[in-house]
Amino acid sequence: MFYIIQNDIGKEWEQSLWPSIEGADVKERQNAILNKQFSSDGTPMISVYVDGSWNKRPYGNYNYNSLTGLVTIVGKHE
């Protein structure tokens, strides 16, 4: 049951968020071109803010280090 709900939520997220992600990508690319921000091979370079984290907690005599983490990447101009 859990996996069915998880898959349904994943599909909804993809359908609702992906157009927003693609739209922001196009706008960031256009902004890089307008500001003449290119790599050495001519690829437009976008500016982003990045933040990340992972769980690390001590539990008594044991330390817990998560095998997964979270990263957020936000375009500077969108």
C-alpha positions as CSV (number, residue, x, y, z in Angstrom):
1,M,0.0,0.0,0.0
2,F,2.8,2.4,0.9
3,Y,4.6,2.0,-2.4
4,I,1.4,2.6,-4.4
5,I,0.8,5.9,-2.5
6,Q,4.5,6.8,-2.9
7,N,4.3,6.2,-6.7
8,D,1.1,8.2,-7.0
9,I,2.6,11.1,-5.2
10,G,5.8,10.9,-7.2
11,K,3.8,11.0,-10.5
12,E,1.8,14.0,-9.2
13,W,5.0,15.9,-8.3
14,E,6.6,15.2,-11.6
15,Q,3.5,16.4,-13.5
16,S,3.2,19.5,-11.5
17,L,6.8,20.5,-10.8
18,W,8.6,19.5,-14.0
19,P,7.1,22.3,-16.2
20,S,8.1,24.8,-13.5
21,I,11.7,23.4,-13.5
22,E,11.9,23.6,-17.3
23,G,10.6,27.1,-17.4
24,A,13.1,28.3,-14.8
25,D,15.9,26.6,-16.7
26,V,14.9,28.4,-19.9
27,K,14.8,31.8,-18.1
28,E,18.1,31.2,-16.4
29,R,19.7,30.3,-19.7
30,Q,18.3,33.4,-21.4
31,N,19.6,35.5,-18.5
32,A,23.1,34.0,-18.9
33,I,23.1,34.8,-22.6
34,L,22.0,38.4,-22.0
35,N,24.7,38.8,-19.5
36,K,27.3,37.2,-21.7
37,Q,28.1,34.4,-19.2
38,F,29.6,31.5,-21.2
39,S,32.0,28.7,-20.5
40,S,35.1,28.3,-22.6
41,D,33.2,26.0,-25.0
42,G,30.3,28.6,-25.4
43,T,27.8,26.9,-23.1
44,P,25.7,29.5,-21.2
45,M,26.6,29.4,-17.5
46,I,23.9,30.0,-14.9
47,S,24.4,31.2,-11.4
48,V,22.8,29.2,-8.6
49,Y,22.6,29.1,-4.8
50,V,23.3,25.6,-3.3
51,D,22.7,24.3,0.2
52,G,22.9,20.7,1.4
53,S,22.7,18.7,4.6
54,W,22.8,15.1,5.9
55,N,21.9,13.6,9.3
56,K,24.6,12.9,11.8
57,R,23.6,12.3,15.4
58,P,25.2,10.7,18.4
59,Y,23.0,8.0,20.1
60,G,24.6,7.0,23.4
61,N,27.7,5.1,22.5
62,Y,26.8,5.0,18.8
63,N,27.1,7.6,16.1
64,Y,24.5,7.7,13.3
65,N,25.6,8.9,9.9
66,S,22.8,8.9,7.3
67,L,23.5,7.3,3.9
68,T,21.3,9.9,2.2
69,G,21.2,13.7,2.2
70,L,19.3,16.6,0.8
71,V,20.5,19.2,-1.6
72,T,18.6,22.4,-2.8
73,I,19.7,24.2,-5.9
74,V,18.0,27.5,-6.7
75,G,18.7,29.7,-9.7
76,K,20.0,33.1,-8.8
77,H,17.6,35.0,-11.1
78,E,14.4,32.9,-11.1
